[in-house]
Amino acid sequence: MGSASAPEDCSDAHQLAIRYVIQLGTVALPKTANPEHMKANAQVDFEIADEDMKTLIELEAKDYGDVSFFPVYSGK
């Protein structure tokens, strides 16, 4: 299995996760009351490469209980 990596302008995993959800065509709703985190969460003006998106989507599905339907976990 390949490894997905963030572009150089992506500073943290939170931004990568938000961008992934957006590229899936769904809505990202990150929760924070911290103004610094809000600013960082909005800085997702990069794209995850098609090959990396494919790797993320093809991750083995895990049973996460009630949230297993969510595309980030199920790859669907």
TORLORO-559987 format. One record per residue: y, x, z of N, C-alpha, C, O, CB in turn. Coordinates in Angstrom, 1 decimal, always signed. Glycine has a CB too. Layout:
<rs>
+--------+--------+--------+--------+--------+--------+--------+--------+--------+--------+--------+--------+--------+--------+--------+
:    npy :    npx :    npz :   capy :   capx :   capz :    cpy :    cpx :    cpz :    opy :    opx :    opz :   cbpy :   cbpx :   cbpz :
+--------+--------+--------+--------+--------+--------+--------+--------+--------+--------+--------+--------+--------+--------+--------+
:      Y :      X :      Z :      Y :      X :      Z :      Y :      X :      Z :      Y :      X :      Z :      Y :      X :      Z :
...
+--------+--------+--------+--------+--------+--------+--------+--------+--------+--------+--------+--------+--------+--------+--------+
</rs>
This chain:
<rs>
+--------+--------+--------+--------+--------+--------+--------+--------+--------+--------+--------+--------+--------+--------+--------+
:    npy :    npx :    npz :   capy :   capx :   capz :    cpy :    cpx :    cpz :    opy :    opx :    opz :   cbpy :   cbpx :   cbpz :
+--------+--------+--------+--------+--------+--------+--------+--------+--------+--------+--------+--------+--------+--------+--------+
:   -1.2 :   +0.8 :   +0.0 :   +0.0 :   +0.0 :   +0.0 :   +1.2 :   +0.9 :   +0.0 :   +1.3 :   +1.9 :   +0.7 :   +0.0 :   -1.0 :   +1.2 :
:   +2.2 :   +0.5 :   -0.8 :   +3.5 :   +1.3 :   -0.8 :   +4.3 :   +1.0 :   +0.4 :   +4.0 :   +0.2 :   +1.2 :   +4.3 :   +0.9 :   -2.1 :
:   +5.4 :   +1.7 :   +0.5 :   +6.3 :   +1.5 :   +1.6 :   +7.7 :   +1.0 :   +1.1 :   +8.2 :   +1.6 :   +0.1 :   +6.5 :   +2.8 :   +2.5 :
:   +8.2 :   +0.0 :   +1.7 :   +9.5 :   -0.5 :   +1.4 :  +10.6 :   +0.2 :   +2.2 :  +10.4 :   +0.4 :   +3.4 :   +9.6 :   -2.0 :   +1.5 :
:  +11.6 :   +0.6 :   +1.6 :  +12.7 :   +1.3 :   +2.3 :  +14.0 :   +0.7 :   +2.0 :  +14.2 :   +0.1 :   +0.9 :  +12.7 :   +2.8 :   +2.0 :
:  +14.9 :   +0.9 :   +2.9 :  +16.3 :   +0.3 :   +2.7 :  +17.1 :   +1.3 :   +1.9 :  +16.9 :   +2.5 :   +1.9 :  +17.0 :   +0.1 :   +4.1 :
:  +18.0 :   +0.7 :   +1.1 :  +18.9 :   +1.6 :   +0.3 :  +19.7 :   +2.4 :   +1.3 :  +19.8 :   +2.1 :   +2.5 :  +19.8 :   +0.8 :   -0.6 :
:  +20.3 :   +3.5 :   +0.8 :  +21.1 :   +4.4 :   +1.7 :  +22.3 :   +3.7 :   +2.4 :  +22.7 :   +4.1 :   +3.5 :  +21.6 :   +5.6 :   +0.9 :
:  +22.8 :   +2.7 :   +1.7 :  +24.0 :   +2.0 :   +2.3 :  +23.6 :   +0.9 :   +3.3 :  +24.5 :   +0.2 :   +3.8 :  +24.8 :   +1.4 :   +1.2 :
:  +22.3 :   +0.8 :   +3.6 :  +21.8 :   -0.2 :   +4.6 :  +21.6 :   +0.6 :   +5.9 :  +20.8 :   +1.5 :   +6.0 :  +20.5 :   -0.9 :   +4.1 :
:  +22.3 :   +0.2 :   +7.0 :  +22.3 :   +1.0 :   +8.2 :  +21.2 :   +0.6 :   +9.2 :  +20.9 :   +1.4 :  +10.1 :  +23.6 :   +0.9 :   +8.8 :
:  +20.7 :   -0.6 :   +9.1 :  +19.6 :   -0.9 :  +10.0 :  +18.6 :   -2.0 :   +9.5 :  +18.8 :   -2.6 :   +8.5 :  +20.3 :   -1.5 :  +11.3 :
:  +17.6 :   -2.2 :  +10.3 :  +16.5 :   -3.1 :   +9.9 :  +17.0 :   -4.5 :   +9.9 :  +16.5 :   -5.3 :   +9.1 :  +15.3 :   -3.0 :  +10.9 :
:  +18.0 :   -4.8 :  +10.7 :  +18.5 :   -6.2 :  +10.7 :  +19.1 :   -6.6 :   +9.3 :  +18.9 :   -7.6 :   +8.8 :  +19.6 :   -6.4 :  +11.8 :
:  +19.9 :   -5.6 :   +8.7 :  +20.5 :   -5.9 :   +7.4 :  +19.4 :   -6.0 :   +6.4 :  +19.5 :   -6.8 :   +5.5 :  +21.4 :   -4.7 :   +7.1 :
:  +18.4 :   -5.2 :   +6.5 :  +17.3 :   -5.2 :   +5.5 :  +16.6 :   -6.6 :   +5.6 :  +16.2 :   -7.2 :   +4.6 :  +16.3 :   -4.1 :   +5.8 :
:  +16.3 :   -7.0 :   +6.8 :  +15.7 :   -8.3 :   +7.0 :  +16.5 :   -9.5 :   +6.5 :  +16.0 :  -10.4 :   +5.8 :  +15.3 :   -8.6 :   +8.5 :
:  +17.8 :   -9.4 :   +6.7 :  +18.7 :  -10.5 :   +6.2 :  +18.7 :  -10.5 :   +4.7 :  +18.6 :  -11.5 :   +4.1 :  +20.1 :  -10.3 :   +6.8 :
:  +18.8 :   -9.3 :   +4.1 :  +18.8 :   -9.2 :   +2.6 :  +17.5 :   -9.7 :   +2.0 :  +17.5 :  -10.3 :   +1.0 :  +19.1 :   -7.7 :   +2.2 :
:  +16.4 :   -9.3 :   +2.7 :  +15.1 :   -9.8 :   +2.2 :  +15.0 :  -11.3 :   +2.1 :  +14.6 :  -11.9 :   +1.1 :  +14.0 :   -9.3 :   +3.1 :
:  +15.5 :  -12.0 :   +3.2 :  +15.5 :  -13.4 :   +3.2 :  +16.4 :  -14.0 :   +2.1 :  +16.0 :  -15.0 :   +1.5 :  +15.9 :  -13.9 :   +4.6 :
:  +17.5 :  -13.4 :   +1.9 :  +18.4 :  -13.8 :   +0.9 :  +17.8 :  -13.7 :   -0.5 :  +17.9 :  -14.6 :   -1.3 :  +19.8 :  -13.1 :   +0.9 :
:  +17.2 :  -12.6 :   -0.7 :  +16.5 :  -12.3 :   -2.0 :  +15.3 :  -13.2 :   -2.3 :  +14.9 :  -13.5 :   -3.4 :  +16.1 :  -10.9 :   -2.2 :
:  +14.7 :  -13.8 :   -1.2 :  +13.7 :  -14.7 :   -1.3 :  +14.2 :  -16.1 :   -1.8 :  +13.5 :  -17.0 :   -2.2 :  +12.9 :  -14.9 :   +0.0 :
:  +15.5 :  -16.2 :   -1.7 :  +16.2 :  -17.5 :   -2.1 :  +16.3 :  -18.5 :   -1.0 :  +16.5 :  -19.6 :   -1.2 :  +15.4 :  -18.1 :   -3.3 :
:  +16.2 :  -18.0 :   +0.2 :  +16.3 :  -18.8 :   +1.4 :  +17.6 :  -18.5 :   +2.1 :  +18.4 :  -17.6 :   +1.7 :  +15.1 :  -18.7 :   +2.3 :
:  +17.9 :  -19.1 :   +3.2 :  +19.1 :  -18.9 :   +4.0 :  +18.8 :  -18.1 :   +5.2 :  +17.9 :  -18.4 :   +6.0 :  +19.8 :  -20.3 :   +4.3 :
:  +19.6 :  -17.0 :   +5.4 :  +19.4 :  -16.2 :   +6.6 :  +20.4 :  -16.7 :   +7.7 :  +21.6 :  -16.9 :   +7.4 :  +19.7 :  -14.7 :   +6.3 :
:  +19.9 :  -17.0 :   +8.9 :  +20.7 :  -17.5 :   +9.9 :  +20.6 :  -16.5 :  +11.2 :  +20.0 :  -16.9 :  +12.2 :  +20.4 :  -18.9 :  +10.3 :
:  +21.2 :  -15.3 :  +11.0 :  +21.1 :  -14.4 :  +12.2 :  +21.9 :  -14.9 :  +13.3 :  +23.0 :  -15.5 :  +13.1 :  +21.6 :  -13.0 :  +11.8 :
:  +21.4 :  -14.7 :  +14.5 :  +22.1 :  -15.2 :  +15.7 :  +22.6 :  -14.1 :  +16.5 :  +21.9 :  -13.2 :  +16.9 :  +21.2 :  -16.1 :  +16.6 :
:  +23.9 :  -14.1 :  +16.8 :  +24.5 :  -13.1 :  +17.7 :  +25.9 :  -13.6 :  +18.1 :  +26.6 :  -14.4 :  +17.4 :  +24.7 :  -11.7 :  +17.0 :
:  +26.3 :  -13.2 :  +19.3 :  +27.6 :  -13.5 :  +19.8 :  +28.5 :  -12.2 :  +19.8 :  +29.7 :  -12.3 :  +20.2 :  +27.6 :  -14.2 :  +21.2 :
:  +27.9 :  -11.1 :  +19.5 :  +28.5 :   -9.8 :  +19.5 :  +29.3 :   -9.6 :  +18.2 :  +28.7 :   -9.6 :  +17.1 :  +27.5 :   -8.7 :  +19.7 :
:  +30.6 :   -9.5 :  +18.2 :  +31.4 :   -9.3 :  +17.0 :  +31.0 :   -8.1 :  +16.1 :  +31.0 :   -8.2 :  +14.9 :  +32.9 :   -9.2 :  +17.4 :
:  +30.6 :   -7.0 :  +16.7 :  +30.1 :   -5.9 :  +16.0 :  +28.8 :   -6.2 :  +15.2 :  +28.7 :   -5.8 :  +14.0 :  +29.8 :   -4.7 :  +16.9 :
:  +27.9 :   -7.0 :  +15.8 :  +26.7 :   -7.4 :  +15.1 :  +27.0 :   -8.4 :  +14.0 :  +26.4 :   -8.3 :  +13.0 :  +25.7 :   -8.0 :  +16.1 :
:  +27.9 :   -9.3 :  +14.3 :  +28.3 :  -10.2 :  +13.2 :  +28.8 :   -9.5 :  +12.0 :  +28.5 :   -9.8 :  +10.8 :  +29.4 :  -11.2 :  +13.7 :
:  +29.6 :   -8.5 :  +12.2 :  +30.2 :   -7.7 :  +11.1 :  +29.1 :   -6.9 :  +10.4 :  +29.0 :   -6.9 :   +9.1 :  +31.2 :   -6.6 :  +11.6 :
:  +28.2 :   -6.3 :  +11.1 :  +27.0 :   -5.6 :  +10.5 :  +26.1 :   -6.6 :   +9.7 :  +25.6 :   -6.2 :   +8.6 :  +26.2 :   -4.8 :  +11.6 :
:  +25.9 :   -7.7 :  +10.3 :  +25.0 :   -8.7 :   +9.6 :  +25.6 :   -9.2 :   +8.3 :  +24.8 :   -9.6 :   +7.4 :  +24.8 :   -9.9 :  +10.5 :
:  +26.9 :   -9.1 :   +8.2 :  +27.5 :   -9.6 :   +6.9 :  +27.5 :   -8.5 :   +5.8 :  +27.8 :   -8.8 :   +4.7 :  +28.9 :  -10.0 :   +7.2 :
:  +27.2 :   -7.3 :   +6.2 :  +27.2 :   -6.2 :   +5.2 :  +25.9 :   -6.0 :   +4.5 :  +25.2 :   -5.0 :   +4.8 :  +27.6 :   -4.9 :   +6.0 :
:  +25.5 :   -7.0 :   +3.7 :  +24.3 :   -7.0 :   +3.0 :  +24.6 :   -7.0 :   +1.5 :  +23.9 :   -7.7 :   +0.7 :  +23.4 :   -8.2 :   +3.4 :
:  +25.6 :   -6.2 :   +1.1 :  +25.9 :   -6.2 :   -0.3 :  +25.2 :   -5.1 :   -1.1 :  +25.8 :   -4.3 :   -1.8 :  +27.4 :   -5.9 :   -0.5 :
:  +23.9 :   -5.1 :   -0.9 :  +23.0 :   -4.2 :   -1.6 :  +21.8 :   -5.1 :   -2.1 :  +21.6 :   -6.2 :   -1.6 :  +22.5 :   -3.0 :   -0.8 :
:  +20.9 :   -4.5 :   -2.9 :  +19.7 :   -5.2 :   -3.3 :  +18.5 :   -4.4 :   -3.0 :  +18.5 :   -3.2 :   -3.1 :  +19.7 :   -5.6 :   -4.8 :
:  +17.5 :   -5.1 :   -2.6 :  +16.2 :   -4.4 :   -2.3 :  +15.5 :   -4.3 :   -3.7 :  +15.4 :   -5.3 :   -4.4 :  +15.3 :   -5.2 :   -1.3 :
:  +15.0 :   -3.2 :   -4.1 :  +14.4 :   -2.9 :   -5.4 :  +13.2 :   -3.9 :   -5.6 :  +12.5 :   -4.2 :   -4.6 :  +14.0 :   -1.5 :   -5.5 :
:  +13.0 :   -4.3 :   -6.8 :  +11.9 :   -5.2 :   -7.1 :  +10.6 :   -4.7 :   -6.6 :   +9.8 :   -5.5 :   -6.1 :  +11.8 :   -5.4 :   -8.7 :
:  +10.3 :   -3.4 :   -6.7 :   +9.0 :   -2.8 :   -6.3 :   +8.9 :   -3.0 :   -4.7 :   +7.9 :   -3.3 :   -4.2 :   +8.9 :   -1.3 :   -6.6 :
:  +10.0 :   -2.8 :   -4.0 :  +10.0 :   -2.9 :   -2.6 :   +9.9 :   -4.4 :   -2.2 :   +9.2 :   -4.7 :   -1.2 :  +11.3 :   -2.3 :   -2.0 :
:  +10.5 :   -5.3 :   -2.9 :  +10.4 :   -6.7 :   -2.6 :   +8.9 :   -7.1 :   -2.8 :   +8.4 :   -7.9 :   -2.0 :  +11.3 :   -7.6 :   -3.5 :
:   +8.3 :   -6.6 :   -3.9 :   +6.9 :   -7.0 :   -4.1 :   +6.0 :   -6.5 :   -3.0 :   +5.1 :   -7.2 :   -2.5 :   +6.4 :   -6.3 :   -5.5 :
:   +6.3 :   -5.3 :   -2.5 :   +5.5 :   -4.7 :   -1.4 :   +5.7 :   -5.6 :   -0.1 :   +4.7 :   -5.9 :   +0.5 :   +6.0 :   -3.3 :   -1.0 :
:   +6.9 :   -6.0 :   +0.2 :   +7.2 :   -6.8 :   +1.3 :   +6.5 :   -8.2 :   +1.2 :   +5.9 :   -8.7 :   +2.2 :   +8.7 :   -7.0 :   +1.5 :
:   +6.6 :   -8.8 :   +0.0 :   +6.0 :  -10.1 :   -0.2 :   +4.5 :  -10.1 :   -0.1 :   +3.8 :  -11.0 :   +0.4 :   +6.4 :  -10.7 :   -1.6 :
:   +3.9 :   -8.9 :   -0.5 :   +2.4 :   -8.8 :   -0.5 :   +1.8 :   -8.3 :   +0.8 :   +0.6 :   -8.1 :   +0.9 :   +2.0 :   -7.9 :   -1.6 :
:   +2.7 :   -8.2 :   +1.8 :   +2.1 :   -7.8 :   +3.1 :   +1.1 :   -8.8 :   +3.6 :   +1.2 :  -10.0 :   +3.3 :   +3.2 :   -7.7 :   +4.2 :
:   +0.0 :   -8.3 :   +4.2 :   -1.0 :   -9.2 :   +4.7 :   -0.5 :  -10.2 :   +5.7 :   +0.3 :   -9.9 :   +6.6 :   -2.1 :   -8.3 :   +5.4 :
:   -0.8 :  -11.5 :   +5.4 :   -0.4 :  -12.6 :   +6.3 :   -1.0 :  -12.4 :   +7.7 :   -2.2 :  -12.1 :   +7.8 :   -0.7 :  -13.9 :   +5.6 :
:   -0.2 :  -12.6 :   +8.7 :   -0.6 :  -12.6 :  +10.0 :   -0.4 :  -14.0 :  +10.6 :   +0.4 :  -14.8 :  +10.2 :   +0.1 :  -11.5 :  +10.9 :
:   -1.2 :  -14.3 :  +11.7 :   -1.0 :  -15.6 :  +12.3 :   +0.0 :  -15.4 :  +13.4 :   -0.2 :  -14.8 :  +14.5 :   -2.4 :  -16.1 :  +12.9 :
:   +1.2 :  -16.0 :  +13.2 :   +2.3 :  -15.9 :  +14.2 :   +2.5 :  -17.3 :  +14.8 :   +3.6 :  -17.6 :  +15.3 :   +3.6 :  -15.4 :  +13.5 :
:   +1.5 :  -18.0 :  +14.9 :   +1.5 :  -19.3 :  +15.6 :   +2.4 :  -20.3 :  +14.9 :   +2.3 :  -20.5 :  +13.6 :   +2.0 :  -19.2 :  +17.0 :
:   +3.3 :  -20.9 :  +15.6 :   +4.2 :  -21.9 :  +15.0 :   +5.2 :  -21.4 :  +13.9 :   +5.6 :  -22.3 :  +13.2 :   +5.0 :  -22.5 :  +16.1 :
:   +5.4 :  -20.1 :  +13.9 :   +6.3 :  -19.6 :  +12.8 :   +5.6 :  -19.0 :  +11.6 :   +6.3 :  -18.4 :  +10.8 :   +7.3 :  -18.6 :  +13.5 :
:   +4.3 :  -19.2 :  +11.5 :   +3.6 :  -18.6 :  +10.4 :   +4.0 :  -19.2 :   +9.1 :   +3.8 :  -18.5 :   +8.1 :   +2.1 :  -18.9 :  +10.6 :
:   +4.6 :  -20.3 :   +9.0 :   +5.0 :  -20.9 :   +7.8 :   +6.2 :  -20.2 :   +7.2 :   +6.5 :  -20.3 :   +6.0 :   +5.4 :  -22.4 :   +7.9 :
:   +6.9 :  -19.4 :   +8.0 :   +8.2 :  -18.7 :   +7.6 :   +7.9 :  -17.7 :   +6.6 :   +7.0 :  -16.8 :   +6.8 :   +9.0 :  -18.2 :   +8.8 :
:   +8.5 :  -17.6 :   +5.4 :   +8.2 :  -16.7 :   +4.3 :   +8.3 :  -15.2 :   +4.7 :   +7.6 :  -14.4 :   +4.1 :   +9.1 :  -16.9 :   +3.2 :
:   +9.1 :  -14.8 :   +5.6 :   +9.2 :  -13.4 :   +6.0 :   +7.8 :  -13.0 :   +6.6 :   +7.4 :  -11.8 :   +6.3 :  +10.3 :  -13.2 :   +7.1 :
:   +7.1 :  -13.8 :   +7.3 :   +5.8 :  -13.5 :   +7.8 :   +4.7 :  -13.8 :   +6.9 :   +3.7 :  -13.0 :   +6.9 :   +5.6 :  -14.2 :   +9.1 :
:   +4.7 :  -14.8 :   +6.2 :   +3.6 :  -15.2 :   +5.4 :   +3.5 :  -14.7 :   +4.0 :   +2.5 :  -14.7 :   +3.4 :   +3.5 :  -16.7 :   +5.3 :
:   +4.6 :  -14.2 :   +3.5 :   +4.7 :  -13.6 :   +2.2 :   +4.6 :  -14.7 :   +1.1 :   +4.4 :  -14.4 :   -0.1 :   +3.5 :  -12.7 :   +2.0 :
:   +4.8 :  -15.9 :   +1.5 :   +4.8 :  -17.0 :   +0.5 :   +6.2 :  -17.4 :   +0.1 :   +6.3 :  -18.3 :   -0.7 :   +4.0 :  -18.2 :   +1.1 :
+--------+--------+--------+--------+--------+--------+--------+--------+--------+--------+--------+--------+--------+--------+--------+
</rs>
